[in-house]
Every structure is written in structure tokens, then in C-alpha cells.
Amino acid sequence: MKEQLYTIPVNDAFGKECECPICAMYDELERNAVQFTMGPSYMEDDIRAMTDKMGFCEKHMRQVAAVENKLGQALILHTHMVKINKDIREITSGTKKSGFFKKQDNSQLINYIKELNESCFICNRIDETFKRYIRTIHYLWEKDEVFKSKYRTSKGFCTKHYGMLIEQASSNLSGANLDVFIEDTNKVYIENMERVEGDLSWFIDKFDYRHKDEPWKNSKDALPRAMNKLNSISAEEQE
């Protein structure tokens, strides 16, 4: 199949030696989103309006803070704080007591804070493209025999992205194709989880003096690979 633009990152990720190619795709999107956020874009009014409104989740705030651009960080955080202070002043000044015992109604304030804590400019920027990547995986598996072979011989997926592939499959595939995709995905996931489980087991056994002279086999990096499988933490994040 002739490779189209939107298939390139998917094919590239499945060509990597990693425990979850979907984590690899997400990590690349994440790096690009952080670079975009801390590049010249933060001076654009429409981008600043979104960062002012959404802010950042804890994970992405740490990644933004790691970029060598202290002035950019300060500008983004300052206008975000200005907006929060303005919004909360308006909400609290309009808060009224209600009911027989005049209990104060803080529901608007609580809802505002919940929404603020659940929003993130970088997560939002990544989300739609990442969903398209998942749809592309299903599309390539169905249409491209070369990709299907690559999929079946991959090292599997982390548990989170395995679930995502299964959950969204019914929206992108149907009939016999859906059934075979589910079978393929279950097989790839389970076999590779068992592979890493075995490596981790031998890693543990190597701490027993009875095995100290035995070879490490494939277990030296079993711990970070297990963290990737179980918690979607890539090797780069663990460094």
C-alpha cells in the first residue's frame, strides 16, 4: 500500500523496538505539543487565550517547566493566573445564600475549579490527533497486509493502549474483520505481557545467590519494560 501522510507516524512507531508503539506515538505528539507551546506560538493572542483558559495538567506543567524559556513560562502562567483570579472574584462576588438556613451555594465555584483541574492545553492539543492515530491503526490493519504482519509481530502494547485498541475497534471495524482484529490484539498483548513477565521473574531470580553466575538473558531492562507495559511509562520518561 502506498503510504499516505497520516500513516507515516503509525508505520514509524510500529517499526521501532519498543514495548508499546502507541506510547511511542503519544510521546512524539507530546514533545511536539510542548515545543509548540513554548515556541513563538505563546505570543499569539488565540493561543494565549486557550492557555489562559485551560492551563496545564501536572504532568505537562512539569514538561513546560523543563523547557529553557523562563520568560515564556512566566508570561503564560501570569496571564493564566490573572484569568483565574478574575473568574473567581466574579463567581464569589455573585455567591448567594439560599434555603431556610441560608446555606451558601458554592456549586458554581466548585464546578469551575473542577473544570480547571481537568483541563490542559497540551492534552487538548494532543487528543484529536491521537484519536486519529488509533483510527489509522485499525484502517491499516484492515487494508495493508504489510502493516498487519508488522502488527502481529510487534512487541505488543501497554495495558492502557491495549484497552483503547479493543474499545475503539467496533467503531472502525465490523463483521469478521472486527473479530479477527480482536483475536490478533488479544494474542499480541498476552504473549508479550507473558514475555516481559518472564523477563521480570528472571530479573528477580538473579538476586538469589544460587543464580548469581547464570546469564541475565533478556532481563537486565525488565523493570523499565514492565513499567511501560503496566503504566504506559516510556523509557524516556524513566530516565
C-alpha positions as CSV (number, residue, x, y, z in Angstrom):
1,M,0.0,0.0,0.0
2,K,1.3,3.5,-0.9
3,E,2.0,5.3,2.4
4,Q,-0.1,8.4,2.9
5,L,0.8,11.3,5.2
6,Y,-1.3,10.3,8.2
7,T,0.0,6.7,8.1
8,I,3.7,7.7,8.4
9,P,3.8,8.2,12.2
10,V,1.9,4.9,12.7
11,N,4.2,2.9,10.5
12,D,7.2,4.5,12.0
13,A,6.1,3.7,15.6
14,F,5.4,0.1,14.7
15,G,8.9,-0.1,13.2
16,K,10.5,0.8,16.5
17,E,12.0,-1.6,19.0
18,C,9.7,-0.7,21.9
19,E,7.2,-2.4,24.2
20,C,4.3,-0.2,23.1
21,P,4.3,1.6,19.7
22,I,1.3,3.6,20.7
23,C,3.2,5.0,23.7
24,A,5.9,6.0,21.2
25,M,3.3,7.8,19.1
26,Y,1.9,9.6,22.1
27,D,5.3,10.6,23.3
28,E,6.2,12.2,20.0
29,L,2.9,14.1,19.9
30,E,3.6,15.3,23.5
31,R,7.1,16.5,22.7
32,N,5.8,18.4,19.7
33,A,3.0,19.9,21.7
34,V,5.3,21.1,24.4
35,Q,7.7,22.6,21.8
36,F,4.8,24.3,20.1
37,T,3.5,25.7,23.4
38,M,6.9,27.1,24.4
39,G,7.8,28.3,20.9
40,P,6.8,31.6,19.4
41,S,3.1,30.5,19.5
42,Y,2.7,31.6,23.1
43,M,2.8,35.2,22.0
44,E,-0.2,34.7,19.6
45,D,-3.4,36.0,21.1
46,D,-5.6,33.0,20.1
47,I,-3.1,30.5,21.7
48,R,-2.7,32.6,24.8
49,A,-6.5,32.8,25.2
50,M,-6.6,29.0,25.2
51,T,-3.6,28.6,27.7
52,D,-5.2,31.2,29.9
53,K,-8.5,29.3,30.0
54,M,-7.2,25.7,30.2
55,G,-3.8,25.9,31.9
56,F,-1.9,22.6,32.2
57,C,-2.2,19.3,34.0
58,E,0.6,18.5,36.5
59,K,2.5,16.2,34.1
60,H,2.6,18.8,31.3
61,M,3.3,21.7,33.6
62,R,6.5,19.8,34.6
63,Q,7.4,19.4,30.9
64,V,6.7,23.0,30.2
65,A,8.9,24.0,33.2
66,A,11.7,21.8,31.9
67,V,12.0,24.0,28.7
68,E,14.7,26.6,28.8
69,N,12.3,29.6,28.4
70,K,11.7,31.1,31.8
71,L,10.2,34.3,30.4
72,G,7.8,32.4,28.3
73,Q,6.7,30.3,31.2
74,A,6.3,33.4,33.4
75,L,4.2,35.1,30.7
76,I,1.9,32.1,30.2
77,L,1.4,31.5,33.9
78,H,0.9,35.1,34.7
79,T,-2.0,35.7,32.3
80,H,-3.5,32.3,33.3
81,M,-3.4,33.4,37.0
82,V,-4.9,36.8,36.0
83,K,-7.8,35.0,34.4
84,I,-8.4,32.6,37.3
85,N,-8.3,35.5,39.8
86,K,-10.8,37.5,37.7
87,D,-13.1,34.5,37.2
88,I,-13.1,33.5,40.9
89,R,-13.7,37.1,42.0
90,E,-16.7,37.3,39.7
91,I,-18.0,33.9,40.9
92,T,-17.6,34.6,44.6
93,S,-19.0,38.1,44.5
94,G,-22.2,36.6,43.0
95,T,-22.4,33.7,45.5
96,K,-25.7,33.9,47.4
97,K,-27.1,32.2,50.4
98,S,-30.2,30.1,49.8
99,G,-32.6,27.9,51.7
100,F,-34.2,28.1,55.1
101,F,-30.9,28.0,57.0
102,K,-29.3,30.4,54.4
103,K,-26.7,27.8,53.4
104,Q,-24.2,29.3,51.0
105,D,-24.3,28.0,47.4
106,N,-20.8,27.2,46.3
107,S,-21.7,24.9,43.4
108,Q,-20.6,27.3,40.6
109,L,-17.2,27.8,42.3
110,I,-16.7,24.1,42.8
111,N,-17.7,23.3,39.2
112,Y,-15.3,26.0,38.0
113,I,-12.4,24.6,40.0
114,K,-13.2,21.0,38.9
115,E,-13.2,22.1,35.2
116,L,-10.0,24.0,35.7
117,N,-8.3,21.0,37.3
118,E,-9.4,18.7,34.5
119,S,-8.4,20.9,31.6
120,C,-4.9,21.1,29.9
121,F,-3.9,22.9,26.8
122,I,-1.3,20.3,25.8
123,C,-3.7,17.3,26.5
124,N,-6.3,19.0,24.4
125,R,-3.8,19.7,21.6
126,I,-2.7,16.0,21.5
127,D,-6.2,14.4,21.9
128,E,-7.7,14.7,18.4
129,T,-4.5,13.7,16.6
130,F,-4.0,10.8,18.9
131,K,-7.6,9.5,18.3
132,R,-6.9,9.8,14.5
133,Y,-3.7,7.6,15.0
134,I,-5.8,4.9,16.7
135,R,-8.3,5.0,13.8
136,T,-5.3,4.8,11.4
137,I,-4.1,1.6,13.2
138,H,-7.5,0.0,12.6
139,Y,-7.5,1.2,9.0
140,L,-4.0,-0.1,8.2
141,W,-4.6,-3.4,9.9
142,E,-7.7,-3.9,7.6
143,K,-6.2,-2.5,4.3
144,D,-2.5,-3.1,4.4
145,E,-1.1,-6.7,4.7
146,V,2.4,-5.5,5.3
147,F,1.2,-3.5,8.3
148,K,-1.0,-6.4,9.5
149,S,2.1,-8.6,9.6
150,K,4.1,-5.8,11.4
151,Y,1.2,-5.5,13.9
152,R,1.1,-9.3,14.6
153,T,4.9,-9.5,15.1
154,S,5.1,-6.4,17.3
155,K,6.1,-6.4,21.0
156,G,2.6,-5.7,22.0
157,F,1.1,-2.8,23.9
158,C,0.8,-1.3,27.4
159,T,-2.4,-2.2,29.1
160,K,-3.9,1.2,28.7
161,H,-3.4,1.3,24.9
162,Y,-4.4,-2.3,24.5
163,G,-7.8,-1.4,26.1
164,M,-8.0,1.6,23.8
165,L,-7.5,-0.5,20.7
166,I,-10.1,-3.0,21.8
167,E,-12.6,-0.3,22.8
168,Q,-12.5,1.7,19.6
169,A,-12.2,-1.2,17.3
170,S,-16.0,-1.6,17.0
171,S,-16.3,2.0,15.7
172,N,-13.7,1.4,12.9
173,L,-14.1,-2.3,12.0
174,S,-17.0,-4.7,11.6
175,G,-18.0,-8.3,11.0
176,A,-15.2,-10.8,10.5
177,N,-12.6,-8.1,10.4
178,L,-13.5,-6.9,13.9
179,D,-13.5,-10.5,15.3
180,V,-10.0,-11.2,13.8
181,F,-8.6,-7.9,14.9
182,I,-9.8,-8.6,18.5
183,E,-8.2,-12.1,18.3
184,D,-4.9,-10.7,16.9
185,T,-4.8,-7.9,19.5
186,N,-5.5,-10.2,22.4
187,K,-2.8,-12.7,21.2
188,V,-0.2,-10.0,20.7
189,Y,-0.9,-8.4,24.1
190,I,-1.0,-11.6,26.2
191,E,2.1,-13.2,24.6
192,N,4.2,-10.1,25.1
193,M,2.9,-9.5,28.6
194,E,3.9,-13.0,29.4
195,R,7.3,-12.4,27.8
196,V,8.0,-9.4,29.9
197,E,6.6,-11.2,33.0
198,G,9.1,-14.0,32.4
199,D,12.0,-11.5,32.0
200,L,11.0,-9.8,35.2
201,S,10.8,-13.1,37.0
202,W,14.3,-14.0,35.9
203,F,15.5,-10.5,37.0
204,I,14.2,-11.2,40.4
205,D,15.8,-14.7,40.5
206,K,19.2,-13.1,39.6
207,F,19.2,-11.6,43.1
208,D,19.2,-15.1,44.6
209,Y,22.8,-16.2,45.2
210,R,22.0,-19.5,43.6
211,H,21.7,-17.8,40.2
212,K,24.4,-15.2,40.5
213,D,26.6,-16.9,37.9
214,E,23.8,-17.5,35.5
215,P,23.4,-15.2,32.4
216,W,21.0,-12.3,32.6
217,K,19.3,-13.4,29.4
218,N,16.9,-10.6,28.4
219,S,16.1,-9.4,32.0
220,K,18.5,-6.5,32.6
221,D,16.0,-3.9,31.5
222,A,12.9,-5.9,32.5
223,L,11.9,-3.4,35.2
224,P,11.5,-0.3,33.0
225,R,9.8,-2.5,30.3
226,A,7.4,-3.8,32.9
227,M,6.6,-0.2,34.0
228,N,5.9,0.6,30.3
229,K,3.6,-2.3,30.0
230,L,1.7,-1.7,33.2
231,N,1.7,2.1,33.5
232,S,2.4,3.5,30.0
233,I,5.7,5.0,31.3
234,S,8.1,5.0,28.4
235,A,11.9,4.5,28.7
236,E,12.4,8.2,28.0
237,E,10.2,9.2,30.9
238,Q,12.1,6.9,33.3
239,E,15.5,8.5,32.5
